[in-house]
């Protein structure tokens, strides 16, 4: 048994780091693709719900609803790309997929937050609108340092040591990536009542 002396710095992996090598990569790919399909289904149902609600009260332009759906579907395509091209195998394609997934996802949840406010108070409560907007704002704020700091470091390594030069960039971008990902999950949970 090894005894560790001194403080141990936290290691936070990127989401993709959890599925870079077999057999984890197969499970990662499968689960991300399932999540992508469920995202498509949720977004399509949400779009249909908004379309039906909008028929009676005309709170938004139908084009806005379609635009929001298209941006959300683009994010799901980005997720499928992330799943299909492992982080260490085809880094550039994986990174483009991640950028599309996170960028489109943040735009989608922001548009959905705005649509929720437009449909208030008939179709949504102000509390739900505030919750959605808070999640959107946190995700929007977190996605910026995630992209900026991730672009400053090499993506060809998984394990980082705190004494390494770019460790802080990795740590901040990884934390922000997890915040944005959980933001998407919690945002989708708010659709349950709808």
N, C-alpha and C positions, 0 to 999 in steps of 0.2 A: 504494500500500500504506500502510495506517495502522499506525503504531507505537504500541503500548500501553505506557504508562509506569506504573510502580507495580504493586502486587499486584492480581491479578484475583480477585475473589470468585467462589466457585463458584455456578453457577446450576443448580438442580435442579428440573425440571418435575414437576408432578403427572403421573400416568400418563395421565389424560385430556387433558392439554395436548398430548400427542403426536398427537392425532387430532381437533383442533378445526376444521380448515379442509380443504376439498376439495383434492386427492384423498385426503389422509391420513385424513379422517374416514370415508370409505367403507371403506378398508382396516382402520382401527381397529374400525369397527362389525362388519365381517365376521369379523375375527380374535377379537374378544371374544365374539361369538355362537358361533363354533366352539369356543372355550375353554369356554363355558358348557355346550354340548352334551356335550363330552368330560367335563366335571365331573359332569354328570348321569349319564352312562354309568358313570363310575368309582364314584360314590357308590352307584348301584344295585347294581353288581357287588359292591362292598364289603359292602353290606347283606346280599346273598344269601350271601356267604361267611361272614359272622358268623352268620347264621341257621343255616346248615348245621353250622358248628362248635358252635354252641350246642345243637343237637339232641343231641349226644353228651355234652357236659360241663356244660351249664347254668351258665355262668359269669356271665350277665347276664339281666335280664328282657327278653323279646322287645319290650316296650314301649319300652325304652331304645334298642334298635336302630332301631325305627321312628321314634322321636322324633329321633334323630340324623340319620336319612335326611331327614326332613321339614325340619329346620333347614338341612341342606346344600342341599336343593333350593330352599329359599327364597333362599339366597345366590346360587344360579345364576340365579334370576329377577331378583335385584338386578343381577347382571352384565348380563343382557339389557337391563334398563332403562337402565343406564349406556351401553351400546352404542347404544341406539336414540335417546337424547336427549342431544345434544351439550352439553358443559359450558357453552358460551357462548350457546347458543340457548334452552334450557329449563333454566335453572340449578337451580331448586328440585326438579324431577323427577329430574334427573341426580344431585343431592346425596342425595336420598332413596334412589335406587337404589344409590349408593355406600355409604351408611350400612347399608342392608340387606345388601349383598354382603359388606362387611368385617365387620360385626357378626355376621351369621349364620355367616360363614366361620370366624371365631375361635371361636365356640361349637362349631361342628361339629368342628374339629380338636381342641379340648379334650375333647369327649365321646369322640372316637375314641381319644385318648390314654388316657383312663380305661378304655375298653373293652379296649384293648390290654393294660393292666396286669391287668385282670380275667381275661384269657385266658392269662396267663403261668403256668407255662412251657410248657404244652402247645401253644399255637398261636403264641406269640411268644417271642422271646428278651428278656431283661431289657435288653440293649443297645439293641434296637430300640425298646422301650418308653421308655427314657431319651432316645433321640434324638427320638422323637415328642413327648415331654413338653417337652423343651428347646425345640423349634420352637414348640410351643403357648405356652409361657411367654413366649418372645421376642415372638411375635405379639400376645399379650394385653397385654404391657407397651407395645408400640409402638402399638397401636390407640388407646390412651387419649390420648396427646399428639397423635396424628394428628387425632382428632375435636375435641379441645379447641382446639388451635391453628388448625385449619382453620375452626372456627366464629367465630374472632376476626377474620378477614380477608375482604375482598371477593373473591368468586370470579369477578368479571367481567374479570379481567386474566390474561394468560399470562406475560408477561415482567416479571421483578422486578429491580430495581436495589438493590444492597446498602444504599444510602443511604436508601431508602424506609422509612417508619415501620414497616410490618408485615413487612418482609423476613425477620426472624428467625422470626416465626410461620410464614410460608410455607415457609422453608427446613426447619424442624424437622418440620412436618406432611408435607411432601413426602418427606423422608428416611424418616419413619415409614411413610408409605403404601407406599413401595417395599419396605421391610423386611417389612411384613405380606404384600404380594403375593408376594414371593419365598419367604416362610415357607410360604404355601399351596402353591407349586410344589414346594418341597423336601419338604413333608409328603406330598404325593401321590406323590412318588418313592419314599417308604418303603413304599408299597403294592405295589411291583413284585414282591417276593418272595411276598407273600400271594396 
